Amino acid sequence: MSNAAAGTFYQSKHRLEALTDGIFAVAMTLLVIELKIPETAQITSVDHLVAALWHLFPKFIAWLISFIVLAIFWVSHHRLFHFVRVVDGKLTWITIGYLAFVSLMPFSSALTGEYGGALVSQIFYSINMALLGMMALLKSRYVHLHPEICGAPMPLGIYKGARLRTVGLIVVAIIAVVITWALPGKGAIGNIAFMLMIVFGKIGRRIEAHHATKQTDSQIQGI
């Protein structure tokens, strides 16, 4: 569909949602590939098996964090697109840029899982996380500022909550690098910083609830 007056081309959001689902599904599946015992490992006893599994622990942590983060971004994307009715060229390309960093996550996760103690691997992983967050922030801001592509305007509370969680991820990514720099040779210890996302998630939900309550009160007063 098109808007001849504005010269803007609009299309259904469903094809973009299908592309998003496909890339997230592939990326989240590829994360687990690194969780395997090397074929060269000689497992001749239970102790050898336990040692081999313990060696995989940093990779398991990297997989778990990356999987949870991608799941959060997938849920957030579809929650955002609940308000979207049609997409224009700018939103399409913002989303494609966003998906580029989603597709990079398996490599970043494998890098930090294998070389978690190396500062450069943590920096690469954190940059991937931060850029993914920035693209998500740009996407939500675009939808919030362009109600013409929405079936219903995106509520301010939901936008602020999403913005807080996304900015929180960027801050956490920086903290992860600082921890790895301060504690070299400790494996992927910097990744524990991403547990702070739980805190930012709770704060974001409180912001949404607060704005929803204010909106309800305003509607009651207006009756």
N, C-alpha and C positions, 0 to 999 in steps of 0.2 A: 504494500500500500504506500501511497505517497501523499505529500502535502505540497501541492503545486504552488500555493501562495508563498510558502516559506522556502521552497526549493529543497526541502529535506525529504529524503527517502526513508520510510519506515518499513520494517518487516516484522514478522511474527517472532516472538521471543523463544518459541519452542525449539527451533533448530539450534540456537545458541545454548539453550539449556541441555539439549542432547549432547552437544559437543563437550560441554562442561562435565556432564556426568561421565562421559566416556574417558576423558583425560584423567579425572579424579580416580575413576575405577582402576585404570591402568597404573597410575602412579602409586596408589595405595597398595596394589598387588605387588608391584616391583620392589617395594620396600622390604618385603620378606625374603627376597632372593639371597641376601647376604647372610641370612640365618641358616647356615649349614656347616657341618663339620667337614673340614678339608679332606679330600680323598687321600691325601698323603699321610694323614694322621693314622698312627698304628694303635688301634683300640684293642687291647688284649685283656683288659680287666675292667672292673667297675671303676677303679680309681682313675684309670686312663680316660674313661668316659666322662667322669665327673670333672676331671681337669679340662677336657676338651669343651665341655659345656660351660665351665667357668670362664674359659677363654672367650666364649661368645657373649659374655655378659655385657660388655660395652656396646656390642652391636645390637643386643636385645634392647638396651636402654634407648639407643638412637632410633631403633624401629618404633618402639612404643611412643616416644615423644613425637616423632614425625607423623605417625599414624593418627595420633590424637589431634595434632595441630591441623592436619589435612581434613580430618573429620569436622573439626570446628569451622574451618573455612568453607567446607562444602555445605554445612548446615546454614552458615551465615549467608552464603551466596543465594541459596534458594529462599531463605527468609527475605532477603532483599528483593529478589525477583518476584516475590508474591505481590509486590506493589507495582511492578512493571507490567505494562500492557503491550507495548511494542518497543522495539529497539531501533536506534538510529546508528549511523556509521561510527560516531564517536564512542558510544557505549560498546558497540561490537568490538572495536579495536582495543579499548581499555580492557575488556574482558579477555581478549586474546592475549594481550600482554600479561595479564594476571595468570592465565593458564600456562604461559611459558615458564613462569617460576614454579608453578605447581609441578610441571613435568620434570623440572630440574631437581626436585626434592629427593628422589631415589638415589641419585648420584651424591648429593650433599650428605644424605644420611649415611650412605656407605662409607664416605670419606671420613666423617667424624667417628663412625663406629670402628673403623680399622686403625685410624691414626688420631684418636681422640686427644692424646697427650700433646700433639703438635699444634702450636698456636695457629698456624696457617689453615689447618683443616677446620678449626673452630671458627676462624674468621670467615672462611668460605661458607660454612653452614649458617652462621648468623647473618651474613649478607643476604643469602638466599631467603631466610626467614624475614628479614627486614624489608627486602624488596617485594616479597609477596604481600606483606602487611601494607606497604605503601600503595601497591596497586589496588588492594582491597579498599583502602581508605579513599583513593581516587574514585573508585567505582561507586561506593556508597554516597560520596559527596555529589557525584554527577547526577545520580538518581534523585537525591534530595533536592537539588537545585533545578531539576527539570521535570516539574509535575506534568508537563504535556505528554510525556511518554508513560505516565502512570495511570492505572485505573482509578487509584485513589492516592492522594499525596502521602508521601512517607512521613509518619509522625516524627516530630522533633525529638521526642524521647528515645525512640528506636534508633534514630540517626546518632544521637549523642552517645547512647550505650555502645553502638557498634564502633564509633570513633574511639571511645575510651579503650575498648578491648584491643583494637588494632594498634593504637599508639602504645598500649601496654606491651604488646608483642615486640614492637621495635625497641622499646626500652629494655626489655628482658634480653633480647638478642645482644645488645651492647653489654649488659651485665655479664652474660655468658662469656664474652670475649675477655672481659676484665678478670673474671675468676680464673680462666685458663692461663692468662698472662701472669697472674699473681701466684698461681699454684702449678707451675710447669711440671710435666712428667707424672701427673696424677690421673692420666686417662681422660675420658670425656667428662670430667667433673663439672666443667662449665655448663653442661646441659641440665644440671639440677636447677639452674636458674629458671628454666621454662616451667617449673612447677608453680611459679608466681602467676602464671596465666589463670590459675584457679581463683586467685584473689581478684585479678582484674575482671574475670568473668562475673563474680559475685557483685562487684561494684557496678559493672555495666547493667546488670539486671535491676539493681536498686535504682539506678538513674531512670531506667525505663518505667519501673513501677511508680516512681515519684511523679514523673511527667503524666503518666496515665491517670493518677489520682487527681492531679491538678486539673487535667482536662475534664474529668468527670465532675469535679466540684464546680468548674466554670459553667458546664452545661446545666447543672442543677440550679445554679444561681440565675441562669438566663431564662429558666422556665417561668 
